[in-house]
Amino acid sequence: MVFQCKRQHTFFAKDRINQRNGSSKNENQNNSTNLKGKTTGTVYNNKCVNLVGYSDDDDDDHDGKINNYSDHHQDDADDHNLNNHDQDFLTIVISQNEDSNDYAHYIWDCSIVLSFFIWSKDYKEFWSNKVSLEIGSGVSLPSILLTKLHLLNNTSNSPISKLVIITDRNDNSFTEIKNNIITSCNLNEIHDLPLILPFSYGDNNLNNDEIVNVDYLFVSDCFYDNTIDYDNIFSTFYYFFQKNNKLKIYLTYQLRCVEKSISSYLNKWGIKASLIDNDSFLPNRIISLLKSEIFLYQLELQA
């Protein structure tokens, strides 16, 4: 089964890349599209976006625009064998605050790619009864998706707060970020909430077993042009590896600047990165819509 993303205002990260590089915010309004690719109305600020499962009643017509996710084809699902869930489709609604100047209130391409990866994996084999931690979550699309999968599969007696942990920076903005995540949970009828905690890269003196004893760590789009200290990020990765040497970290990374590379930091901290081919889990149409290179890596400690 393949996701169809129903894009509304600033769903695609290209609308925000200039802002991360110091340019002004794009204030343009965009149109939303329904499952058949028809315009359903103008979307203004403070709206939500839908990430929905797609079936074989797709319309072949499409306008080719980057902001239109309504033109996937069922053969993508067949090619990538994504139909491995009990449910045929899934809708995830994410709240965004278009008036905010904080990057944490928008959906970025990297989180979409990471979410497709989570969806593509067999739930019982990969995610059932496993504890996940998302760092620098922002609107937390990947973790909200995984929370929904836990609830739908209902294979664990553990509360969601023991399985899904969501964190973002430990500063004055955390409460607003947390409230936005809770809003998205409510929109998706998630009443058994994940654990949402403040945590910043480099804050590696943790005594909370709920945070450190995890099986998977998810990170999307943590490196960009104005990231000052990459060592803080890698020290955090290393810290969690020391707590669990079997930990798997899934990192989506958007190439924005060829002069900045993470390879030297991987070597410095003794971390091995294995590239996961986007063709193995992303529908072809999504790949064609990505206007910049996004890489998915699995990180492990070097032997």
C-alpha positions, 0 to 999 in steps of 0.5 A: 500500500502506498501513501498519498499525500494531500498537500496543503500550504507549505507541505513541501519543504522547498517552500521553507528551504530559503527560510532556513537559509535566512530568506523571508518566509513564503506567504503565498497561498496554495490550493489543496487537492482531493483524491482525484486531483481536483481543486477543493479550495484555497488553503490559508494559514493554520490548516492541516495536511493529510497523509492518506493511504491510496487505493487503485481508484486513482485518477491518471490526470495530474498537473505535474506540480510539486504541490500536488501529491494526488497523482500516485498510481497503484503500480507504485504500491505493487512495485514496492510491495507496500501493502503489508498492513491489515488496513488498506489505507491510513489518514494522518492529519498534521497541524501546522502553524503557518504564522510561526517563524519556528521551523518546528511548526511545518512539515518538511520533506525529510519527515515525509520520506521517513514516514514512507519508510516506516509505513513500508516495513512490516509492522509485526517484524519491525515495530510491534512492542518496540520502543521508538524515540524521535528527536527534534520532532517538530510536528512529529509526522513519523511518530504520529504515524507510528502511534496510529499503527500501534493503536490499529494493530493493537498487539501490545498491552503497553500504553503508547507512552511506553512505546512512542517517545517524542522530543524537541528542544528544551527551551521556551518553545517546547510547550507550543511544540508539545501542544501542537503535537497533542492537537495532531493526536486529537485530530487523528483520534489518538487518545492514548498519547505518546510521551512528549518530553523536552530534549536538546541535542547535547543534553546527554546526562539523562537518568530517565530510563523511558528515554534511554532504553529505546530500540529505534531512534528517528531523526529527520532534517537535523542538518541544515545551513545554520546548524552550528555544532554537528558534534552536539548531534553526533554526541547524542547519537553516540550517547544512545548507542552506549545505552543500547549497542543494538540501537538502530537510528534512522536519519533522513538528511537533505543535501543543501550544501555540498561544502558541509558533509557529515562523513567526517563526523561519522568517522570521528564518532565511530558511527557507520551509515548505511544508505537505504535506497529510496527506490526500495520504499518510496513510490516513483511519483514521490521520488519525481516530486522531490526537488532536492536530494534526500537520503535515508541512512541507517546508523550503527556503531562501527564494529 
